[in-house]
């Protein structure tokens, strides 16, 4: 059984009408999972309409997890120093503003929404560890994989999936974890958290950093100190299609997971490598996201009792995002 968690409150993080990381992303996912027949509960956004095009064949129905609650800030501070947390809080309480060089705006409710996003992912961790579901996906915003310990960037306030990994280790006693990030942009924030930590394997597939934000994630970046070798960056050329990604999964991703033998697998599930996405130049289909997810689930069954927690990162063409999430959920199932 696959768990699913989201909330209508994720629209409260207002980024402005022209910003790619906009509230309609959550609305699109809510519509898609219901259009595919995965969730029976009423759509929390009945006035939102979107032509999703041809939908993937739905898998088994999802187990909709309870409405999320905000994360306790002590879990945020497993990754971020108190000064960073307070900075984000102050800017939001002052009415909003921009947290970095221009692409991470916040509004008065953004701090609370970011805590809710982390809380939702931690609830999926709890559900998977308890055996209530085998795997789970959290459709949250703001995303997290660009947030470094001491700064917000790239639309990200807090390092959602990194906090989840530290929470699993600190609260649930999980030892070795693997994080796979197939967002089209390098997960620089996740790398910054774990590059010196041998207990976490971080694998990022992303568009060549010479051609894409944030300009990091070269193949030579393999970790530091005791974590040397547990960071695996796989830059993909612009124009890469499904076959290239699946080939790299078999040649690089799965062997790295097999050698590391994680006790649990986390996914930074960005769908902006889709051929219709406006922010990059990789040409994947929804089917590729399903295939990659299936391969990760198979690896998790071998090493991690099948346990997978996935969280939404990027994906900015609304119809492609909705279809890709459904395909990802099919792969998780």
C-alpha positions, 0 to 999 in steps of 0.5 A, a space after each residue: 500500500 502506498 500512502 499519500 499526503 498533501 494539504 490545501 494549506 500548501 497554497 498559503 505560500 504565496 510567491 506571486 503570479 509569475 513565479 514558477 513555484 506557484 500554488 497551482 502546482 499543488 492544485 494540479 497534483 490534487 486534481 490529477 490523483 483524483 482524475 486518475 481514481 487514486 483518491 476518493 476524497 473530494 478535491 479541496 480545489 473544486 474551482 481549479 480546472 486543468 486539461 491534463 491530457 491523456 492520463 497514465 493507467 492508474 495503479 491501486 488506490 492510495 492510502 490517504 494519510 491524515 491532514 499534516 501538522 507542522 513539524 516541531 522546530 527541533 527537527 528542523 534544527 537537525 539540519 538548519 542552525 537556529 539563526 537560519 530558522 529565525 531569519 525565515 520567520 522574521 522575514 515572513 512575520 514582517 510581511 514577506 520578502 525575498 530570502 536570497 538573490 531573487 528567486 525565493 520570495 516569501 509571504 506572511 504565511 510562508 514560514 508556517 507553510 514550510 513547517 507544514 511541508 516538513 511535518 507532512 514528510 515526517 508523517 510519511 516517515 512515521 507511517 512507513 516505519 510503523 508499517 501502516 504503508 509500505 511506501 509514501 509520497 508527500 505532495 508538498 510545497 515549498 520544495 527543499 533540495 536547494 536549501 543549504 543549512 544556512 541559507 534558502 535558495 532556489 525556491 526552497 526554505 528548509 531542506 525537507 528531505 534532508 530533515 526527513 533523513 536526520 529525523 529517521 536516524 534520530 527519532 527512529 534509529 535508522 542507520 544508513 539511508 540513500 537519497 536519490 534526487 532526479 529533479 532536473 536541477 542539482 540537489 546542492 542543499 542535500 549535498 551540503 548536508 551530507 557530503 561529509 557523512 558516510 551514513 547517507 548515500 546521496 545520488 543526484 541526476 540532473 542537467 549538466 551544471 554548465 547549462 543549468 541552475 544552480 551550477 553545481 553537481 559535477 561528477 567530480 563532486 564525490 563527498 569530503 572527508 569520511 563521506 568521500 564516495 557517498 556523494 554520486 553526481 550524474 550530470 546529464 546532457 541537455 536533450 537527454 531522453 528516457 533511454 539515457 536516464 534508464 541506462 544510467 540507472 542501470 549503470 550507476 544508480 542501482 550499483 551504487 545503492 547495491 554497494 551501499 545497502 541502505 536501510 531506507 530509501 528517500 526520493 527527491 521527486 522533481 518532475 522538471 526533467 519532463 520534456 514540457 517543463 519550461 525551466 530546463 532542457 531534458 526531455 523525459 516522459 511520464 513513463 520514464 518517471 514511472 520506470 525510474 521509480 519502479 527500479 528504486 522500489 526494486 532496490 528498496 525491496 532488496 535492501 530496505 524492506 521495500 521502505 521508500 519515502 518520496 517528496 515533491 521537489 520541482 515540476 512547473 508545467 502543470 499538466 505534465 506535473 500532474 501526469 508525472 506524479 500519477 506515474 510516480 505513484 504507479 511506480 511506487 505501487 
